[in-house]
């Protein structure tokens, strides 16, 4: 019995399972990197296809890392007031380093540095941590949780027929539902268009003309006979 044992074992040892989830979470964050000229560029940004059970297990880790990165944005914004834009080891940078602003910047930036170290401890990939703090976290700044979604795929995995699923970031590949517009009816009555006359057949018209001319010819013949 697995009394109070949370999570799925996924057929792996604890160390193997932890390493697999860290790699899967890092792969999801790395899809947001700028890989335009790379050979192994992701097909769709912000999306990874895996099995359904792995997606459900990695989702808490991904959302925990995003929450840590979101909280560090406040510290980075506060530290920006005391930062300097000069190059490192320049005269302006050295004078700023010796002033009180550097100490204020250091104190304000400390929570953000601690957050990056915590994310690195969870993910184990420096590039994934950099993408998380620079690309993903600013996009999720206005969301209080629910950063990812899981979509189950109908086609199973080849080989073992495992149930596949998509785990992706919310806001990247959202499905937009377009509703049809309600027709507008004018309150004023619509003027009816004049009815068009149906085209007449030429044979019918000639027959009618002949019928009209016959009584006139008979009347002329009767007048000549009376004379």
ZIJOWO-V343635 format. One record per residue. N is the residue number from 1. SS is DSSP state (2 for helix, 1 for strand, 0 for the rest). Layout:
n=N ss=SS
n=N ss=SS
//
This chain:
n=1 ss=0
n=2 ss=0
n=3 ss=0
n=4 ss=0
n=5 ss=0
n=6 ss=0
n=7 ss=0
n=8 ss=0
n=9 ss=0
n=10 ss=0
n=11 ss=0
n=12 ss=0
n=13 ss=0
n=14 ss=2
n=15 ss=2
n=16 ss=2
n=17 ss=2
n=18 ss=2
n=19 ss=2
n=20 ss=2
n=21 ss=2
n=22 ss=2
n=23 ss=2
n=24 ss=2
n=25 ss=2
n=26 ss=2
n=27 ss=2
n=28 ss=2
n=29 ss=2
n=30 ss=2
n=31 ss=0
n=32 ss=0
n=33 ss=0
n=34 ss=0
n=35 ss=0
n=36 ss=0
n=37 ss=0
n=38 ss=0
n=39 ss=0
n=40 ss=0
n=41 ss=0
n=42 ss=0
n=43 ss=0
n=44 ss=0
n=45 ss=0
n=46 ss=0
n=47 ss=1
n=48 ss=1
n=49 ss=1
n=50 ss=1
n=51 ss=1
n=52 ss=2
n=53 ss=2
n=54 ss=2
n=55 ss=2
n=56 ss=2
n=57 ss=2
n=58 ss=2
n=59 ss=2
n=60 ss=2
n=61 ss=2
n=62 ss=2
n=63 ss=2
n=64 ss=2
n=65 ss=2
n=66 ss=2
n=67 ss=2
n=68 ss=2
n=69 ss=2
n=70 ss=2
n=71 ss=2
n=72 ss=2
n=73 ss=2
n=74 ss=2
n=75 ss=2
n=76 ss=2
n=77 ss=2
n=78 ss=2
n=79 ss=2
n=80 ss=0
n=81 ss=0
n=82 ss=0
n=83 ss=0
n=84 ss=0
n=85 ss=0
n=86 ss=0
n=87 ss=0
n=88 ss=0
n=89 ss=0
n=90 ss=0
n=91 ss=2
n=92 ss=2
n=93 ss=2
n=94 ss=2
n=95 ss=2
n=96 ss=2
n=97 ss=2
n=98 ss=2
n=99 ss=0
n=100 ss=2
n=101 ss=2
n=102 ss=2
n=103 ss=2
n=104 ss=2
n=105 ss=2
n=106 ss=2
n=107 ss=2
n=108 ss=2
n=109 ss=2
n=110 ss=2
n=111 ss=2
n=112 ss=2
n=113 ss=2
n=114 ss=2
n=115 ss=2
n=116 ss=2
n=117 ss=2
n=118 ss=2
n=119 ss=2
n=120 ss=2
n=121 ss=2
n=122 ss=2
n=123 ss=2
n=124 ss=0
n=125 ss=0
n=126 ss=2
n=127 ss=2
n=128 ss=2
n=129 ss=2
n=130 ss=2
n=131 ss=2
n=132 ss=2
n=133 ss=2
n=134 ss=2
n=135 ss=2
n=136 ss=2
n=137 ss=2
n=138 ss=2
n=139 ss=2
n=140 ss=0
n=141 ss=0
n=142 ss=0
n=143 ss=0
n=144 ss=0
n=145 ss=0
n=146 ss=0
n=147 ss=0
n=148 ss=1
n=149 ss=1
n=150 ss=1
n=151 ss=1
n=152 ss=1
n=153 ss=0
n=154 ss=0
n=155 ss=0
n=156 ss=0
n=157 ss=0
n=158 ss=0
n=159 ss=0
n=160 ss=0
n=161 ss=0
n=162 ss=0
n=163 ss=0
n=164 ss=1
n=165 ss=1
n=166 ss=1
n=167 ss=1
n=168 ss=1
n=169 ss=1
n=170 ss=0
n=171 ss=0
n=172 ss=0
n=173 ss=0
n=174 ss=0
n=175 ss=0
n=176 ss=0
n=177 ss=0
n=178 ss=0
n=179 ss=0
n=180 ss=0
n=181 ss=0
n=182 ss=0
n=183 ss=0
n=184 ss=0
n=185 ss=0
n=186 ss=0
n=187 ss=0
n=188 ss=0
n=189 ss=0
n=190 ss=0
n=191 ss=0
n=192 ss=0
n=193 ss=0
n=194 ss=0
n=195 ss=0
n=196 ss=0
n=197 ss=0
n=198 ss=0
n=199 ss=0
n=200 ss=0
n=201 ss=0
n=202 ss=2
n=203 ss=2
n=204 ss=2
n=205 ss=2
n=206 ss=2
n=207 ss=2
n=208 ss=2
n=209 ss=2
n=210 ss=2
n=211 ss=2
n=212 ss=2
n=213 ss=2
n=214 ss=2
n=215 ss=2
n=216 ss=2
n=217 ss=2
n=218 ss=2
n=219 ss=2
n=220 ss=2
n=221 ss=2
n=222 ss=2
n=223 ss=2
n=224 ss=2
n=225 ss=2
n=226 ss=2
n=227 ss=0
//
